[in-house]
């Protein structure tokens, strides 16, 4: 799950954003009970200060051979 957030950071950076630009996040989990402690640990590192984005966690049966998926909405920074 840490790698998913590392990759997300790279996508955000390519768009001129940071994690601070995320306003809504949805995570999908194939085994939410066993994944919860790990995702909370990673999330607490990535989002260490307020304001926190809205976050919805969803338990699913299948993710195309993945165990975890992130979907975000980020606000683009205003051009200077």
JOHU-V555620 format. One line per field, one symbol per residue. ss: DSSP state (~ for helix, > for strand, _ for the rest). burial: + if it has 9 or more other C-alpha atoms within 8 Angstrom, else -. A space follows every 50 residues. Layout:
# JOHU-V555620
ss: ???
burial: ???
This chain:
# JOHU-V555620
ss: _~~~~~~~~~~~~~____~~~>>>>>>>>__~~~~~~~~~~~~~~~____ ___>>>>>>________>>>>>>>______
burial: ---++---+--++---+++-++++++++++++--+---+--++---+--- -------+++--+---++++-+-+------
